[in-house]
Amino acid sequence: MSDTIAMDDLSYKDLRKQGIFYRDQFQRFGRLGDIEKAIENGTRAMELTPNGHPELSTSHDDLGIYYGDRFQRLGNLKDMEKSIEHCIRAVELTGNDDPDLARLLGNLGISYGTRYKRLGALGDLEKSIEHRSRALALTPDGHADLQYCHADLGDSYNDRYRRLGALDDLEKSIDHKSQALALTPADHPDLPRRHADLGASYSDRYRRLGALDDLEKSINHTCQSAMRI
């Protein structure tokens, strides 16, 4: 049986599950064919999801993530454009009181941030900060995603500091990265990265202001990162 026939036999819910499965396989093994299948199944799932259905926004978000993954692998800007397009649509289809809105805004912020790093358009960085700030504001205390919201926003503020040189952006970067680190469990795989990112921001502030305390903090977090890898 061909893949096309097999897909035709699946409901949009099953197709979405297939897309998620193939994306997980891609993340685990790095096989390009898996992300291609994720996009194929995700596209078909979106096409079959009825207009007005609450899962339509999630289908768009899935595709935004898949296209973003393929962009990271192949560097084709068309994939990045599609990623942003689907993430925007996911947000547009989601009500302001929907508990999933924060996650969707965060993903949109990631897409804009990724395109900024590729093209350097300041507008993309501003949109990344805007959407990541909204995502953080909508994420309740104690939520598992809170550490990621702070970490992502800290990265965006750090990018803007390095672009424009505003000290306030660097202060915000350190604040959010510090909160991300505080919220990250001791056995979490991202803990070394949290220390490394915060150390880099303290290093930036040391180079800007010359305070030895910032240099010591930078060295400490860099060492903590190396020890936990």
Contacts in CASP RR format, 6 or more apart in sequence:
PFRMAT RR
TARGET T0000
AUTHOR 0000-0000-0000
METHOD contacts of the structure
MODEL  1
MSDTIAMDDLSYKDLRKQGIFYRDQFQRFGRLGDIEKAIENGTRAMELTP
NGHPELSTSHDDLGIYYGDRFQRLGNLKDMEKSIEHCIRAVELTGNDDPD
LARLLGNLGISYGTRYKRLGALGDLEKSIEHRSRALALTPDGHADLQYCH
ADLGDSYNDRYRRLGALDDLEKSIDHKSQALALTPADHPDLPRRHADLGA
SYSDRYRRLGALDDLEKSINHTCQSAMRI
3 40 0 8 1.000
7 15 0 8 1.000
7 40 0 8 1.000
7 41 0 8 1.000
7 44 0 8 1.000
10 18 0 8 1.000
10 44 0 8 1.000
11 48 0 8 1.000
12 44 0 8 1.000
12 45 0 8 1.000
12 46 0 8 1.000
12 47 0 8 1.000
12 48 0 8 1.000
12 49 0 8 1.000
12 55 0 8 1.000
12 59 0 8 1.000
13 45 0 8 1.000
13 55 0 8 1.000
15 41 0 8 1.000
15 42 0 8 1.000
15 44 0 8 1.000
15 45 0 8 1.000
15 48 0 8 1.000
16 41 0 8 1.000
16 42 0 8 1.000
16 45 0 8 1.000
16 55 0 8 1.000
16 58 0 8 1.000
16 59 0 8 1.000
16 62 0 8 1.000
18 37 0 8 1.000
18 41 0 8 1.000
18 42 0 8 1.000
18 45 0 8 1.000
19 37 0 8 1.000
19 38 0 8 1.000
19 41 0 8 1.000
19 42 0 8 1.000
19 45 0 8 1.000
19 62 0 8 1.000
19 66 0 8 1.000
20 38 0 8 1.000
20 62 0 8 1.000
22 33 0 8 1.000
22 34 0 8 1.000
22 35 0 8 1.000
22 37 0 8 1.000
22 38 0 8 1.000
22 41 0 8 1.000
23 34 0 8 1.000
23 35 0 8 1.000
23 38 0 8 1.000
23 62 0 8 1.000
23 65 0 8 1.000
23 66 0 8 1.000
23 69 0 8 1.000
25 31 0 8 1.000
25 34 0 8 1.000
26 32 0 8 1.000
26 33 0 8 1.000
26 34 0 8 1.000
26 35 0 8 1.000
26 38 0 8 1.000
26 69 0 8 1.000
27 69 0 8 1.000
30 73 0 8 1.000
32 70 0 8 1.000
32 73 0 8 1.000
32 74 0 8 1.000
35 66 0 8 1.000
35 69 0 8 1.000
35 70 0 8 1.000
35 73 0 8 1.000
36 70 0 8 1.000
38 66 0 8 1.000
38 69 0 8 1.000
39 63 0 8 1.000
39 66 0 8 1.000
39 67 0 8 1.000
39 70 0 8 1.000
42 59 0 8 1.000
42 62 0 8 1.000
42 63 0 8 1.000
42 66 0 8 1.000
43 63 0 8 1.000
45 59 0 8 1.000
45 62 0 8 1.000
46 56 0 8 1.000
46 59 0 8 1.000
46 60 0 8 1.000
46 62 0 8 1.000
46 63 0 8 1.000
49 55 0 8 1.000
49 56 0 8 1.000
49 59 0 8 1.000
50 56 0 8 1.000
52 93 0 8 1.000
56 93 0 8 1.000
57 89 0 8 1.000
57 90 0 8 1.000
57 91 0 8 1.000
57 92 0 8 1.000
57 93 0 8 1.000
57 94 0 8 1.000
57 100 0 8 1.000
57 104 0 8 1.000
58 90 0 8 1.000
58 100 0 8 1.000
60 86 0 8 1.000
60 87 0 8 1.000
60 89 0 8 1.000
60 90 0 8 1.000
60 93 0 8 1.000
61 86 0 8 1.000
61 87 0 8 1.000
61 90 0 8 1.000
61 103 0 8 1.000
61 104 0 8 1.000
61 107 0 8 1.000
63 82 0 8 1.000
63 83 0 8 1.000
63 86 0 8 1.000
64 82 0 8 1.000
64 83 0 8 1.000
64 84 0 8 1.000
64 85 0 8 1.000
64 86 0 8 1.000
64 87 0 8 1.000
64 90 0 8 1.000
64 107 0 8 1.000
64 111 0 8 1.000
65 83 0 8 1.000
65 107 0 8 1.000
67 79 0 8 1.000
67 80 0 8 1.000
67 82 0 8 1.000
67 83 0 8 1.000
67 86 0 8 1.000
68 79 0 8 1.000
68 80 0 8 1.000
68 83 0 8 1.000
68 111 0 8 1.000
68 114 0 8 1.000
70 76 0 8 1.000
70 79 0 8 1.000
71 77 0 8 1.000
71 79 0 8 1.000
71 80 0 8 1.000
71 83 0 8 1.000
71 114 0 8 1.000
72 114 0 8 1.000
75 118 0 8 1.000
77 118 0 8 1.000
77 119 0 8 1.000
80 111 0 8 1.000
80 114 0 8 1.000
80 115 0 8 1.000
80 118 0 8 1.000
83 111 0 8 1.000
83 114 0 8 1.000
84 108 0 8 1.000
84 111 0 8 1.000
84 112 0 8 1.000
84 115 0 8 1.000
87 104 0 8 1.000
87 107 0 8 1.000
87 108 0 8 1.000
87 109 0 8 1.000
87 111 0 8 1.000
88 108 0 8 1.000
90 104 0 8 1.000
90 107 0 8 1.000
90 108 0 8 1.000
91 101 0 8 1.000
91 104 0 8 1.000
91 105 0 8 1.000
91 108 0 8 1.000
91 131 0 8 1.000
94 100 0 8 1.000
94 101 0 8 1.000
94 104 0 8 1.000
95 101 0 8 1.000
101 138 0 8 1.000
102 134 0 8 1.000
102 135 0 8 1.000
102 136 0 8 1.000
102 138 0 8 1.000
102 139 0 8 1.000
102 145 0 8 1.000
102 149 0 8 1.000
103 135 0 8 1.000
103 145 0 8 1.000
105 131 0 8 1.000
105 132 0 8 1.000
105 134 0 8 1.000
105 135 0 8 1.000
105 138 0 8 1.000
106 131 0 8 1.000
106 132 0 8 1.000
106 135 0 8 1.000
106 149 0 8 1.000
106 152 0 8 1.000
108 131 0 8 1.000
109 127 0 8 1.000
109 128 0 8 1.000
109 131 0 8 1.000
109 132 0 8 1.000
109 135 0 8 1.000
109 152 0 8 1.000
109 156 0 8 1.000
110 128 0 8 1.000
110 152 0 8 1.000
112 124 0 8 1.000
112 125 0 8 1.000
112 127 0 8 1.000
112 128 0 8 1.000
112 131 0 8 1.000
113 124 0 8 1.000
113 125 0 8 1.000
113 128 0 8 1.000
113 156 0 8 1.000
113 159 0 8 1.000
115 121 0 8 1.000
115 124 0 8 1.000
116 122 0 8 1.000
116 123 0 8 1.000
116 124 0 8 1.000
116 125 0 8 1.000
116 128 0 8 1.000
116 159 0 8 1.000
117 159 0 8 1.000
122 163 0 8 1.000
125 156 0 8 1.000
125 159 0 8 1.000
125 160 0 8 1.000
125 163 0 8 1.000
126 160 0 8 1.000
128 156 0 8 1.000
128 159 0 8 1.000
129 153 0 8 1.000
129 156 0 8 1.000
129 157 0 8 1.000
129 160 0 8 1.000
132 149 0 8 1.000
132 152 0 8 1.000
132 153 0 8 1.000
132 156 0 8 1.000
133 153 0 8 1.000
135 149 0 8 1.000
135 152 0 8 1.000
136 146 0 8 1.000
136 149 0 8 1.000
136 150 0 8 1.000
136 153 0 8 1.000
139 145 0 8 1.000
139 146 0 8 1.000
139 149 0 8 1.000
140 146 0 8 1.000
146 183 0 8 1.000
147 179 0 8 1.000
147 180 0 8 1.000
147 183 0 8 1.000
147 184 0 8 1.000
147 190 0 8 1.000
147 194 0 8 1.000
148 180 0 8 1.000
150 176 0 8 1.000
150 177 0 8 1.000
150 179 0 8 1.000
150 180 0 8 1.000
150 183 0 8 1.000
151 176 0 8 1.000
151 177 0 8 1.000
151 180 0 8 1.000
151 190 0 8 1.000
151 194 0 8 1.000
151 197 0 8 1.000
153 172 0 8 1.000
153 176 0 8 1.000
154 172 0 8 1.000
154 173 0 8 1.000
154 176 0 8 1.000
154 177 0 8 1.000
154 180 0 8 1.000
154 197 0 8 1.000
154 201 0 8 1.000
155 173 0 8 1.000
155 177 0 8 1.000
155 197 0 8 1.000
157 169 0 8 1.000
157 170 0 8 1.000
157 172 0 8 1.000
157 173 0 8 1.000
157 176 0 8 1.000
158 169 0 8 1.000
158 170 0 8 1.000
158 173 0 8 1.000
158 177 0 8 1.000
158 197 0 8 1.000
158 200 0 8 1.000
158 201 0 8 1.000
158 204 0 8 1.000
160 166 0 8 1.000
160 169 0 8 1.000
161 167 0 8 1.000
161 169 0 8 1.000
161 170 0 8 1.000
161 173 0 8 1.000
161 204 0 8 1.000
162 204 0 8 1.000
167 208 0 8 1.000
170 201 0 8 1.000
170 204 0 8 1.000
170 205 0 8 1.000
170 208 0 8 1.000
173 201 0 8 1.000
174 198 0 8 1.000
174 201 0 8 1.000
174 202 0 8 1.000
174 205 0 8 1.000
177 194 0 8 1.000
177 197 0 8 1.000
177 198 0 8 1.000
177 201 0 8 1.000
178 198 0 8 1.000
180 194 0 8 1.000
180 197 0 8 1.000
180 198 0 8 1.000
181 191 0 8 1.000
181 194 0 8 1.000
181 195 0 8 1.000
181 198 0 8 1.000
184 190 0 8 1.000
184 191 0 8 1.000
184 194 0 8 1.000
185 191 0 8 1.000
191 228 0 8 1.000
192 224 0 8 1.000
192 225 0 8 1.000
192 226 0 8 1.000
192 228 0 8 1.000
192 229 0 8 1.000
193 225 0 8 1.000
195 221 0 8 1.000
195 222 0 8 1.000
195 224 0 8 1.000
195 225 0 8 1.000
195 228 0 8 1.000
196 221 0 8 1.000
196 222 0 8 1.000
196 225 0 8 1.000
198 217 0 8 1.000
198 221 0 8 1.000
199 217 0 8 1.000
199 218 0 8 1.000
199 220 0 8 1.000
199 221 0 8 1.000
199 222 0 8 1.000
199 225 0 8 1.000
200 218 0 8 1.000
202 214 0 8 1.000
202 215 0 8 1.000
202 217 0 8 1.000
202 218 0 8 1.000
202 221 0 8 1.000
203 214 0 8 1.000
203 215 0 8 1.000
203 218 0 8 1.000
205 211 0 8 1.000
205 214 0 8 1.000
206 212 0 8 1.000
206 214 0 8 1.000
206 215 0 8 1.000
206 218 0 8 1.000
END
